Amino acid sequence: MNIFAQALDYAASNPDRLMTALGQHLRLVVVPLTIGLGLGLPLGLLSSRSRTASTVLINTFNGLRVIPSLAILFVAIPYFGLTFQSAAIALTLLVIPPILISTDVAFRSINPAIREAAKGMGMAPLQVLQQVEIPLALPVIVAGIKTATTEAIASATLAAFIGAGGLGSFIVLGFSLYDNAILLVGAIPVAVLALIAEVGLSTLERSLQPPIFRKG
């Protein structure tokens, strides 16, 4: 029996464990992403409006980005214990930078003449933001969200090291038992989730592009 057949057989023999781990993994992705969007989008907009804010915010979060997620995870453990909260904090710090930076770049790259034209038509600042700037910025913002999502899906496997569950628990178990089949039970669904996120958000990104910029 080849390794993929063994992995399939193990998954079929443990469907409840697999579905529980999948649910935990999705939670480990969705919660940090939700917090990351709630913080990264407004901070990115603020950063695009202020050079000082841009310097402080982007340098700060870029500095955090170079710290390995596992290191952040272990720093959080003394304060939050071996819990979901520790994993969520580490993953939130991972997803904020690409969302913040893409939002900053998206709004900065809008031609100032477009804003002036909108204001000349009598639009209020909020109307300019909602009806002109956001639609133009969305493709670049979605590109940042795509990066954050795929990174979160892959890095959520680290939560298993502190007993927070997720598909990484099969990877850890496979390593500990020197069983590559069990390892694949966790690795393959993670790869599939990342692929779905990549394709889905890439499709959304292309659909948001103005027709003149679309390829194909």
C-alpha positions, -999 to +999 in steps of 0.1 A: +000+000+000+015+034-010+017+063+013-012+082-002-035+051+002-023+047+038-032+084+044-066+080+029-072+049+049-062+067+081-085+096+073-114+073+066-108+055+099-108+088+118-134+110+102-145+127+134-109+136+144-103+150+109-134+171+108-127+184+143-092+193+133-104+210+101-129+230+121-102+241+146-079+250+117-106+272+100-112+289+133-075+296+137-075+312+102-109+331+104-105+347+138-070+362+131-080+373+096-111+390+110-091+409+136-064+416+110-089+431+086-105+452+114-071+466+123-052+465+090-077+482+067-082+514+088-045+516+098-036+512+061-059+540+051-045+562+079-010+553+068-018+563+032-029+597+044+000+606+067+037+602+061+044+601+098+018+574+104+031+554+074+067+555+088+056+544+123+030+518+113+048+501+084+082+500+101+066+486+133+046+459+115+074+450+091+096+446+122+071+422+137+069+403+104+105+392+105+100+376+138+090+339+133+054+331+142+066+302+164+087+327+184+057+350+189+037+319+198+061+310+226+063+346+238+025+346+242+024+313+262+035+328+296+006+353+294-021+332+278-010+296+283-013+267+259-045+281+245-062+292+213-056+328+224-019+324+221-021+309+186-046+336+175-023+364+187+007+350+168-014+346+136-030+380+139+004+396+141+013+376+110-017+387+089-018+424+097+013+435+078+003+424+043-032+438+048-019+471+061+008+475+035-015+466+005-041+490+018-015+518+021-001+511-014-036+508-029-047+543-017-013+560-024-013+547-060-046+564-069-039+593-092-045+626-073-062+640-104-090+615-100-097+627-064-096+663-076-121+655-104-144+639-079-142+669-056-148+692-086-180+673-093-192+683-058-185+651-039-179+653-002-147+636+012-167+606+024-183+602-010-150+604-027-137+576-004-167+554-008-175+559-045-141+565-060-111+556-039-123+523-024-134+507-058-101+517-073-081+504-043-099+471-039-079+449-063-046+457-045-062+454-011-076+419-021-041+409-032-029+417+003-057+398+019-049+368-004-013+368+009-025+371+045-050+343+041-025+318+026+001+326+052-025+321+080-036+288+066+000+275+064+011+290+097-020+278+117-003+243+117+021+257+143-008+259+168-005+221+172+028+226+190+010+241+220-020+218+218-044+243+202-055+218+176-059+222+139-047+201+110-012+206+123-020+180+150-017+153+124+016+167+112+030+167+147+017+132+153+032+120+121+065+134+130+065+119+165+055+085+152+078+087+121+046+080+101+044+100+068+009+088+061-005+105+092+016+135+084-001+137+050-035+136+066-028+170+080-005+184+052-028+176+022-059+194+035-037+225+044-024+225+009-059+222-005-072+250+017-043+273+006-049+265-030-087+272-027-079+306-010-053+314-037-075+306-066-107+321-051-091+354-040-071+357-073-104+353-092-120+380-070-089+403-075-092+400-113-130+406-112-124+439-093-099+452-119-112+479-142-120+463-176-091+481-193-066+464-169-079+429-172-059+403-190-073+378-214 
